[in-house]
Amino acid sequence: MKQGFFYRRLILPILNLLRQGITPEKIALSIAFGIALGVFPVIGATTLLCALAAIAFRLNLPAIQLVNYFVYPLQIALLLPFIRFGEVLFRVRHPLPFSITQILEMITTSIPNAVSTLWTATMHAIVAWILVGPLAVLLFYGALAPALRRLAHLYSISRAPKSSTEATP
């Protein structure tokens, strides 16, 4: 039977991780961090952030990066909402113009001013993400951990004991 793209590229790798003995909780945390860090509002920073999170929290690096790459379109889609949320938080009087024509006009008028304006907008977006990101990790983890436990049960995947002291008679 021919499987769909998402089954082959997302579900099957998760099943393989479960079969390798990685707990549903660790996979859920890897996915949750991959999603939250994958939408960080600085293009090009997410791969490094995901790698650092994987090291710091002892998460599965391939899983977190796989999810990071899958949410890239979402990162692009959420750039403007994060910038706008940051502008609200900082009570910006003149929101950043976001049409291509307006941005090009801003650049041709004054490159230093354009860089400064875009830098400020990025900092506002990062602050907005800092407020949303940790909550997103908690929500995604809370939803994914039980789902992955059910998936492991559905496919009859049991964790192999890590040592002889964990083995049950």
LINRAGI-V50812 format. One record per residue. RES is the residue in one letter. PHI is phi in degrees with one decimal (none if undefined). PSI is psi as a letter, one per 30 degrees, with the letter a starting at -180 (NA if undefined). BURIAL is + if it has 9 or more other ideal C-beta (glycine too) atoms within 8 Angstrom, else -. Layout:
res: <RES & RES>
phi: <PHI & PHI>
psi: <PSI & PSI>
burial: <BURIAL & BURIAL>
This chain:
res: <M & K & Q & G & F & F & Y & R & R & L & I & L & P & I & L & N & L & L & R & Q & G & I & T & P & E & K & I & A & L & S & I & A & F & G & I & A & L & G & V & F & P & V & I & G & A & T & T & L & L & C & A & L & A & A & I & A & F & R & L & N & L & P & A & I & Q & L & V & N & Y & F & V & Y & P & L & Q & I & A & L & L & L & P & F & I & R & F & G & E & V & L & F & R & V & R & H & P & L & P & F & S & I & T & Q & I & L & E & M & I & T & T & S & I & P & N & A & V & S & T & L & W & T & A & T & M & H & A & I & V & A & W & I & L & V & G & P & L & A & V & L & L & F & Y & G & A & L & A & P & A & L & R & R & L & A & H & L & Y & S & I & S & R & A & P & K & S & S & T & E & A & T & P>
phi: <none & -81.5 & -93.8 & -73.3 & -56.1 & -68.2 & -64.4 & -67.4 & -93.4 & -124.5 & -70.3 & -60.3 & -61.3 & -65.4 & -60.9 & -63.7 & -64.0 & -62.3 & -66.6 & -79.9 & 98.8 & -75.4 & -69.8 & -57.0 & -65.8 & -65.9 & -66.8 & -61.1 & -66.5 & -62.3 & -66.7 & -61.1 & -66.2 & -59.9 & -68.2 & -63.6 & -74.2 & -67.0 & -104.6 & -53.4 & -79.5 & -130.2 & -60.9 & 94.9 & -95.4 & -70.0 & -62.0 & -65.6 & -60.5 & -65.2 & -63.6 & -64.4 & -64.7 & -61.9 & -70.2 & -64.0 & -105.2 & 54.0 & -98.6 & -79.6 & -61.3 & -60.4 & -66.5 & -66.2 & -72.0 & -58.9 & -66.1 & -53.8 & -69.5 & -66.9 & -91.9 & -53.3 & -60.0 & -67.8 & -59.6 & -63.3 & -65.3 & -93.8 & -57.2 & -63.7 & -59.0 & -66.0 & -63.1 & -64.0 & -63.2 & -62.3 & -63.2 & -65.4 & -59.1 & -95.0 & 50.6 & -68.9 & -76.9 & -121.8 & -58.5 & -61.3 & -71.2 & -125.0 & -88.8 & -59.0 & -60.8 & -66.1 & -67.2 & -63.2 & -63.2 & -62.5 & -69.4 & -71.0 & -72.1 & -160.0 & -62.1 & -59.4 & -65.8 & -63.5 & -62.0 & -62.2 & -64.4 & -67.3 & -62.6 & -63.3 & -61.6 & -65.7 & -63.1 & -63.1 & -64.0 & -64.4 & -61.9 & -61.1 & -64.1 & -59.2 & -75.8 & -90.8 & -55.5 & -61.6 & -64.0 & -62.3 & -58.8 & -61.7 & -66.0 & -64.7 & -61.1 & -60.2 & -83.0 & -80.8 & -57.9 & -64.2 & -64.8 & -71.9 & -63.3 & -64.9 & -61.4 & -62.0 & -66.8 & -60.3 & -93.7 & 54.0 & -100.9 & -113.1 & -71.5 & -78.7 & -60.8 & -76.7 & -147.2 & -67.5 & -74.2 & -90.0 & -66.1 & -103.6 & -69.3>
psi: <k & k & l & l & e & e & e & e & f & e & e & e & e & e & e & e & e & e & f & f & g & k & l & e & e & e & e & e & e & e & e & e & e & e & e & e & f & f & g & k & h & j & k & f & f & e & e & e & e & e & e & e & e & e & e & e & g & h & l & j & e & e & e & e & e & e & e & e & e & e & g & e & e & e & e & e & f & f & e & e & e & e & e & e & e & e & e & e & e & g & h & k & e & j & l & k & k & g & l & e & e & e & e & e & e & e & e & f & e & j & e & e & e & e & e & e & e & e & e & e & e & e & e & e & e & e & e & e & e & e & e & e & e & e & e & e & e & e & e & e & e & e & e & e & e & e & e & e & e & e & e & e & e & e & g & h & j & k & k & k & k & e & l & f & f & f & k & k & NA>
burial: <- & - & - & - & - & - & + & + & + & + & - & + & + & + & + & - & + & + & - & - & - & + & - & + & - & + & + & + & + & + & + & + & + & + & + & + & + & + & + & + & + & + & - & - & - & + & + & - & + & + & + & - & + & + & - & - & - & - & + & + & + & - & + & + & + & + & + & + & - & + & + & + & - & + & + & - & - & + & + & - & - & + & + & + & + & + & + & - & + & - & - & + & - & - & - & + & - & - & - & - & - & + & + & - & - & + & - & - & - & - & - & - & + & + & - & - & + & + & - & - & + & + & + & + & + & + & + & + & + & - & - & + & + & - & - & + & + & + & + & + & + & - & - & + & + & - & + & + & + & - & + & + & - & - & - & - & + & - & - & - & - & - & - & - & - & - & - & - & ->
